[in-house]
Amino acid sequence: MRQAVQSVRSYPRNSPHAAGRLVALALIANGQIKAVEWARFREIGAQAQLGLAGQEWHDIVDGLCNDLLATAPTPISCLVDRKTMARWFDELDDRQLQALVIFLSAELIFADGCIDPGEAALLRVATERWGSPCATGPTPAGPDAGAARS
């Protein structure tokens, strides 16, 4: 197992940027951004729910990708070690913000109807670090947040 690389950026505790990085990680956790996931991101207004302007969101995604590439063990493997991922999750200790990240991440992960191993790992770390999403508070609001989909 690789050691966590300390050069990855950190964000202020409970900031929209720290939350946004985790949602961005959920978006790419399966190794690609599927059209249905990106469509769901827009449908639920994830960027606005995080309180991020357009360029801020793009900077977060760009920073995440740069960090992943800089710490990759090989040019084709951009895995995040558990220690780094735990540190990223620990940047959020506000229960409502945690609930928002879990909600948005789950919406993106479940958008294609399956959970890939990288997505499952991300959800597992979230519940290990933060506990059950059911205990985090009210469901975030959004255009059709929490609406049942068939």
C-alpha positions as CSV (number, residue, x, y, z in Angstrom):
1,M,0.0,0.0,0.0
2,R,1.3,3.4,-0.9
3,Q,1.9,6.1,1.6
4,A,-0.3,9.2,1.5
5,V,1.4,11.9,-0.5
6,Q,1.3,15.2,1.5
7,S,1.4,17.4,-1.6
8,V,-2.3,17.0,-2.3
9,R,-4.1,20.3,-1.5
10,S,-6.2,20.8,1.5
11,Y,-9.2,23.1,1.8
12,P,-10.6,25.0,4.8
13,R,-12.7,22.9,7.2
14,N,-16.4,22.7,6.2
15,S,-15.8,24.8,3.1
16,P,-17.8,24.4,-0.1
17,H,-14.5,23.5,-1.7
18,A,-13.8,20.6,0.7
19,A,-17.4,19.4,0.1
20,G,-17.1,19.9,-3.6
21,R,-13.9,17.8,-3.9
22,L,-15.7,14.8,-2.3
23,V,-18.7,15.2,-4.7
24,A,-16.2,15.5,-7.6
25,L,-14.5,12.3,-6.4
26,A,-17.9,10.6,-6.4
27,L,-18.4,11.8,-10.0
28,I,-15.2,10.2,-11.2
29,A,-15.0,7.3,-8.8
30,N,-15.8,4.8,-11.5
31,G,-13.0,6.0,-13.7
32,Q,-15.1,8.1,-16.0
33,I,-17.9,10.6,-15.9
34,K,-20.9,9.0,-17.6
35,A,-23.4,11.1,-19.4
36,V,-26.2,10.0,-17.1
37,E,-24.1,11.0,-14.0
38,W,-23.4,14.5,-15.5
39,A,-27.0,14.9,-16.4
40,R,-28.0,14.0,-12.8
41,F,-25.4,16.5,-11.5
42,R,-27.1,19.3,-13.4
43,E,-30.7,18.1,-12.7
44,I,-30.2,18.3,-8.9
45,G,-28.3,21.5,-9.1
46,A,-25.3,20.0,-7.2
47,Q,-23.0,22.9,-7.9
48,A,-25.5,25.5,-6.5
49,Q,-26.3,23.2,-3.5
50,L,-22.6,23.2,-2.7
51,G,-22.5,27.0,-3.0
52,L,-19.9,27.0,-5.7
53,A,-19.7,29.3,-8.7
54,G,-18.9,27.8,-12.1
55,Q,-15.2,28.6,-12.1
56,E,-14.8,27.4,-8.5
57,W,-16.3,24.0,-9.4
58,H,-14.0,23.7,-12.4
59,D,-11.0,24.6,-10.3
60,I,-11.9,21.9,-7.7
61,V,-12.3,19.3,-10.4
62,D,-9.1,20.4,-12.0
63,G,-7.2,20.4,-8.7
64,L,-8.6,16.9,-7.9
65,C,-7.5,15.5,-11.2
66,N,-4.0,17.1,-10.8
67,D,-3.7,15.7,-7.3
68,L,-4.7,12.3,-8.5
69,L,-2.2,12.3,-11.4
70,A,0.6,13.7,-9.2
71,T,0.1,10.9,-6.6
72,A,-0.6,8.0,-9.0
73,P,1.6,5.0,-8.6
74,T,1.5,4.5,-12.4
75,P,0.5,6.8,-15.3
76,I,-2.7,4.8,-15.8
77,S,-3.7,4.3,-12.2
78,C,-5.2,7.2,-10.2
79,L,-6.1,5.5,-7.0
80,V,-6.6,7.5,-3.8
81,D,-5.1,5.8,-0.8
82,R,-7.3,5.4,2.2
83,K,-5.3,7.8,4.4
84,T,-5.6,10.6,1.9
85,M,-9.3,9.9,1.4
86,A,-9.9,9.8,5.1
87,R,-8.1,13.2,5.5
88,W,-10.4,14.6,2.8
89,F,-13.5,13.3,4.6
90,D,-12.2,14.7,7.9
91,E,-12.2,18.2,6.4
92,L,-16.0,18.1,6.9
93,D,-17.3,17.8,10.5
94,D,-20.5,19.8,10.0
95,R,-23.3,17.2,10.0
96,Q,-25.5,19.1,7.5
97,L,-22.7,19.5,5.1
98,Q,-21.9,15.8,5.5
99,A,-25.5,15.0,4.7
100,L,-25.4,17.1,1.6
101,V,-22.2,15.5,0.4
102,I,-23.7,12.0,1.0
103,F,-26.9,12.9,-0.7
104,L,-25.2,14.5,-3.8
105,S,-22.7,11.7,-4.0
106,A,-25.3,9.0,-3.8
107,E,-27.4,10.7,-6.5
108,L,-24.4,10.7,-8.8
109,I,-23.3,7.2,-8.0
110,F,-26.8,5.6,-8.4
111,A,-27.5,7.6,-11.6
112,D,-26.4,4.8,-13.9
113,G,-28.2,2.1,-11.8
114,C,-25.0,0.3,-10.6
115,I,-22.3,0.8,-8.1
116,D,-18.7,0.3,-9.3
117,P,-15.9,-0.7,-6.9
118,G,-14.5,2.8,-6.7
119,E,-17.9,4.2,-5.9
120,A,-18.5,1.6,-3.2
121,A,-15.2,2.4,-1.6
122,L,-16.1,6.1,-1.5
123,L,-19.4,5.3,0.2
124,R,-17.7,3.0,2.6
125,V,-15.2,5.6,3.7
126,A,-18.0,8.2,4.1
127,T,-19.9,5.9,6.4
128,E,-16.7,4.9,8.3
129,R,-15.8,8.5,8.9
130,W,-19.2,10.1,9.4
131,G,-21.5,7.3,10.5
132,S,-24.9,6.5,9.0
133,P,-26.3,9.0,6.5
134,C,-29.7,8.5,8.2
135,A,-28.4,10.2,11.3
136,T,-27.1,13.3,9.5
137,G,-30.3,15.4,9.4
138,P,-32.7,16.6,6.8
139,T,-32.5,15.7,3.1
140,P,-30.9,18.6,1.1
141,A,-33.2,20.7,-1.0
142,G,-33.0,20.9,-4.8
143,P,-34.9,20.9,-8.0
144,D,-36.0,17.3,-7.4
145,A,-33.9,16.3,-4.5
146,G,-34.9,13.0,-3.0
147,A,-37.5,12.4,-5.7
148,A,-38.0,8.7,-6.4
149,R,-36.8,7.5,-9.8
150,S,-37.8,4.3,-11.5
